[in-house]
Amino acid sequence: ALPISGYEWGRLNLQSVTEQSSLDDFLATAELAGTEFVAEKLNIKFVPAEARTGLLSSEELKRIYKLHEENQQFLSIPRRPYWDETTSPEALQQSERDSFLKWRRQLVLLEEQQNLILTPFERNLDFWRQLWRVLERSDVVVQIVDARNPLLFRCQDLERYVKEVSKEKENMILINKADLLTREQRQAWARYFEKEGIKVVFWSALAEGLRLVEESKREEFEDAVEEQSVSEGASEEDDHNFQSGLTSSGLCPGDRPEPLSDEDESEEYEDCVEGVEWQTCSEDDRSDIEVHSSCGDSDNAPDPSKARLQIKSICNYSHLVKSGELLEIFKGIHQGKRIKEGELTVGLVGYPNVGKSSTINTILGHKKVSVSATPGHTKHFQTLYVEPDLCLCDCPGLVMPSFVATKAEMICSGILPIDQMRDHIQPVSLICQRIPRHVLELTYGINIIRPREDEDSDREP
């Protein structure tokens, strides 16, 4: 039987669609509307190729950014229409298509009337359906963003939508790859998001994974050394007891001692075993204490046992959290009514290639979710239990509509797959604009031609 939502998610073979030609866009819109059309042969408009290519000047950027601020409230993500148990799957699907079509038309009007250029965004309705399901079943929605440009990957309208679904739900931002930032940069971002009123945590799935591997190797080495020292100590103690026994009995090492009676033998055996067991137990207790005390050692890090009490001020901490501390933050951030009684569901949402699946694999300690360097690798949401009362829900990567970035910035940021790139001039120009000339020369061992005397000495290579 089909679920109430009307979809068999496991059978879906989803393919992300972020860019379409004008003809493909027209055909897809007509298909969503369920209408037929006749081509107008004479209604032709020529658009020069250079109209939307190249990088903007500083004056143009200022003008564009001002328009972005004025129209930010109109930039939204699609909402799922209302439904309940009485809604049939066919009616729900048709309602979703109508709502999605209306949303796309609003973005087109915004682009045409305000003369704004929208970034490529997800045009496949099935991907947005996955997001709706994740938001509905999650108690905490975590946006995972790239530390190198957090504002590019943050969607403020998603945070508003979470609260529209339920006031009980909580928003949080997880800044992944934060090991690439300096301490001063992390502190600045922590203060910024604190002013924005959003909880933020700094994290690195790669660095934490390497730390866990090294910690596991170190523990195995310490266990091996401890076992070896215990065995050597036991053999030396046996030799010492044997020699002292011979001396106290007045026998030489070569003499054969008289056999002990059963009573004496049992007393000697009980004393030896009792002493060894007590010593081993004490050493185990001390080792456990050392391990627990070292887990909380971190610059400006709160005590993990007090993480739930200090969750309201978590934005004040700019250190890289460990996996255990991150789980405590997840558990303590939500205080209201939960979707499932006695169980907390944390939904992980974000752009493609920001590290959602890698974060889950690091938390779980071993590979559970398929990972790829290609953006958009995850095709449908997956739920995994870290603990009996803690469930993680991995949502497919979604490219949200945005005013901030250009296509070149999205390619350089890893949002769009590089195999979709048709023009390399813009991305390369952007890299040369952002990275100083001497850094490129030292990194790749090349000599870049210097500007001529009549050119700007600071121009991009």
N, C-alpha and C positions, 0 to 999 in steps of 0.2 A: 504494500500500500504506500502511496505517496505521502510525504509529510504535509502538514498544513500549508506550508509555503508553496507546495506544488512542484518541487524540483528534486531530482535525484542528483545530488551534488557530485557523487563519485563518478558519474558517467560523463560529466561535462569535460569537454576538451577546449578549454578557454584559451584564447589568443588575445593578448592586449593590443588595443588599437588606439594609438595616441596621435597618429597623423593620417590624414586622408587628403587626396587631391580634391579639387573643387567638384569634379564630376562624381567621385566616389562619395563625397559628403552629401551631394544632392540626392544621389540614389539611395543612400542609407536613410536620409531624412524622409524620403518618399515612402520607403519600406516601413519605417516606424509609424508613419501616418496612415498606412494602409490605403494609399490612393494611387491611381494611375496617372500618367502624365504623357504629354506630347511635346517633343522637342521643338523649340522655337528657333528655326534656322537663322533668322535674321537678327535675333536678339543677342548680339555679340559685343563683348567688352574686352578690349585689349589691355592687359596689365603688363607694364614693362618689368623685366626680370630684376632690374636693379632697384625696384621700388621698395623692397623689404630685405635688402641684403646690406652687409657692411655693418660696422659698429657706429654707434651714435656719438656725437660730440658731447662735450660737457654741458653746453647750453641746452642741447636737445634732451639730455638725460634729466636735467633739472625740470624742464617743462613736462616730460613724461612722468617723472616721479610725483609731481604736483597733481597731475590728472589721476594717478594711481590712488593717492590719498583721498581725493574727492569722491572716487567711485568704488572705494574698497568695500563699502557696505553692500554693493550690488553683486560682488563676486562671491558666489556660493557654490555649494556642492548639492547634488540632487537629493531630495528627501523621499523616503519611502511613503507612499500613500497609506491612509488608515486602512487597517484590516482587523478582523477578529475571527473567531472560530466559525462563524456563519458564512464567511467569505469563501467562495469556491475558488479553486486554483486557476480556472480560466479567467474569472473576473479579476482576480488579483494580478495576473500577468498583464491583462489588457490595461488595467489601471496604472500599473508600473510603466508600461510603454508610453501611455499618454503623459504621465508626469515627467518622464525622462525627456520626451520630445519637447514639452513645454520649457523645460530647463535649458535644453540646447538652443532653442529659439531665443530665449532671454539673453544668453551669452552672445549670440550673433547680433542681436539688436544693440547690446552694450558695445560691441566692437565697432559696429557701423556708425551708430549715432554719436558716440564719444570719440570716434577716430582713434581707438585703442587697439593695440596688438596683444592678443591673448597668447599665452604659451600653449603648446600642444598639451592636451589633457585626454584622459581616458574616455573613449567614445563607445566602449563595449558595455552594454547595460548589465551583462552577467557579472562583470567585475564589481559594479556598484551594488548588485544584489548580495554579493559576498560580504561587502562592507556593512550593509544593513543588518545582515544576520549576526555579524560579530558584535556590532553595537548593541543589538537587542539582548544578546545573551551575556554580555560582559558587565561586571560591577565596576571595574576600573578600566579605563581606556588609556593606553600608553602610546603616545606618539613618539616613535623613534626617529631622531633626526641626526644628520651628519654634523659632527663638531666643526667641520671646516666652513660650514655656512648654515647655521641652525635656522635662520629666518627664511631661507629659501625652502626648507623642507617642512616648516611649520605651517599648518593650516588652521587659522583662527576660527573659520566657520565650522570646522569639524568639532572644535571645542564647544561652540554654541549648539550644534546639533546634538551632541551627547547630552547636554542639559535639557534639550527639548524632548528627547526620548524619555528621560527620567531625571528628576531632581536628585535622586539618590545616587546616581552615578558620579564617579570622580574622574577628573582629567589629570594627566601627568605627562611630562616630557622627559624622555630618556635620551640624553646626548651621548650617542655612541661614537667610538673612535676619539674619545676625549684625551687619550694619551698623546695625541698630536698637538694638544694645546699646552701652553705654559701655565704655571700656577696663577699668574696675574690675569691671563685671559679667562681661565675658569672662574676666578673671582668676579671679574667684570660681567660675565654672562650670568652668574648666579644673582648678582645684584639687579641686573636688567630684568630677568624673569620674575624676581621677587616683586619688583615694581609692577609687573604685568599681572600679578596675582595668580601665577601658575606655579605649581610644584615642579621642580627640576632636579634631576639626578645625573651625575656624570659617571660614565661607564665606558669600558672598552672590552668588547667580547674577545678580541684577539689577545690583548694583554692578559686578561683574566684566564683565558684558556691556557696560555703559556705558563702562567703562575701556578695553576692547578697541576699541570704536568710536572713542573719542577718540584712542587711540594710533594707530589706522589712519589717521585723518584727519591727525594730526600728521606721521606718516611720509610721507604723500602730499604734504603741504605742504612738508616739508623737502626731499623729492626734487625737487619743482618749483623751489624756490629754488636748490638746488644745480645743477640743469641750466641755469637761467637765468644763474647766476653764472659757470658754466664757459663758456657760449656768449659772454657779454659779455667775459670774460677773454681768450678766444681771439681775438675780433675786435679788442680793444685791442692784444693782442700782435702781431697781423698788421699793424695800422696803425703800431705803433712800429717793427717790423722794416723796413717799407717806407720810413719816413722816415729811419731810421738808414742804410739801404742807399744812399739817394740822397745823403746827406751824405758818407759815406765814399768814394763814387765821384766826388765833386766836381760832381754834377749838381744843378740847381735842380728844384724840384718840378714845373715845367712842362716840363722837358726829357724827351726820350724816351731811356731807357737802352739801351745796346747789348745784344742778346740774349746770354744765357749759353750756354756750350758744354754739351754733354750731360753731360760729367763733372762740371762745377761744379753743374749743376742737380740731379743725383742726390745729390751730397754734401749740398747744402743741404736737400733734402727729407728725407733720412734723419735728419739731426740734429734737425729740427723734430718729426717724428713720434715719435722716441725720447723727446724731452723731455716731450711732452704725455702719452704713455702712462705714463711713470714717475710723473708728478705725479698723475694720476688714480688709479693703483693705490694710492699712499700715502694719498690721501684716503679711499678706500674702506676700507682697513684700519683707519684711525682711527675711522671712523664705526661699523664693526662692533664695535670694542672698547667704544665708548661705549654702544652699545645693550645689549651683554651685561652690562656693569657696572651699568647702571641697572635691569635686571630684578630684581636681588636686593635693591634698596633697600626696606626696610620696617622699621617699628619692631618690635624684638624678633624679627625674622625670621631663620631660619637660612639659610645659603647653599644655594640649590637643588641645587648639585652635591654637597653633603654630606647631602642629605635622607635618603638611604638609610641612612647611617651613624648619623644622629641620630633614626631613626624611633622608637626605644624611648622617647625622652623628648619625643615630639611633643606630649603632653598639657601640657607645661610652657609651650608657646607659645600665646598668646592673641590673636595678630594675625590679620587676615583674609588667608587664603592666596590666591594667584593661581592661574590655571588650570594653568600649567606646574608650579608647585610641588605642586598637588593631584595631578597625574598621577605625579609622582615619589614622592609618599607612597603612592599606590596600588601602584606597582611595588615599593616597598621594604617594605611592611607584611607581605607573605607570603613566607616563607622555606622552606616545606615543599614536599611533592609537590603538583603541580598536576593538575587534572582533565585538561587537554590539555597534552601536553609542548610546552614552548616558547611557551605562550600563557597569559596571566593573564586570568581572567574576574572582573569586579567586578559584583556584583548590587546594585542600588539598590532599597531597600525602605522603605516608610513609609506613613503615613496619606495619605489623599487631600489634594491641594492644599498639600503641603509643599514642592513645587518639584523633584520628581525629573526630570520631562521638561525643565524649564527649565535644570536643572543640566547635563543631557546636551547641550542645544543650545548652552549657553555654552562648554562644553568643546570641542565640535566646531567652534565658530566660526560656524556657520550652522545654520539650522533643519533638523533631521532628525526630530524627534518632535513630534507634534501637541500643542499646549498650549491649555489652557482654564482660566478662572477657576472653573469649576464643579467641585466635588470629584468624583473618580471618573471623570475624562475618559478616562484610559487604560484600555482594556478587556482587553488581553492583553499578555503580556510581549514585548519587542522587544530584539534584540541588534544592537549597532552597534560597529564597529571604529574606535577612535581611532587606533591604530597597528597594524601587522601582528601584534604580540605583546600587544596590550591590547584587550580587548573589554568593553563596558559592556552590562549587561542591565537593562532598565527593567521593573520589576514593577508591575502595577496597584495603585492605592492600596487599602489594606485597613484597615478600622476594627477594631482589636483590642478584645476585651472588657477593661473596666477598671472599677476601683472609684473612681478619683480624681475623674472629672468627672461633672457632671450633663448632662442634655440641653441645657440653656441654655448651659453652657460649651462644649459641642461645636459648637453653632450659632455662637456668638461667635468660636470659634477657626477656623471655616471647615471643620470636619471634615464636617459634614452640610450638604447643599445647603439654601439658604434657602427654596427653593420647597417643601420638605417641612415647613416650620414651620407648625403649626396654632395655636399660642398664642404671641403676642408678649410677653406680660406677663413671663415668666421671663427671656428674654434681655435685655429692656430693663431690668428690675430689677437684673440682674447687672451690666450696664454702669454703671448709676447707683451701684451699690454699690462698684465698683472705681475709678471715675473721680471725682475731686473735683467738687463743684458748680461752682466758678469756672472750671474747665477747660471744662466743657460750655457754660457761658454765653459764654465768650470764643470758643470754637470755632464755635458756631452763631449767635452774636449774639442770644441770647434771655435773658429774665429768668425764672428759675425761682422759683416761689412759696416764700417762706421758711417754716420751721416756725412753728407758733403757740407762744405762751408756754407752754402746757401740754404741748408735744411736745418730744422730744429735739432739741436744736439740731444734732446731727450726723447726724440721720436721712437716709436716701437720699431724693433728690427724688421 
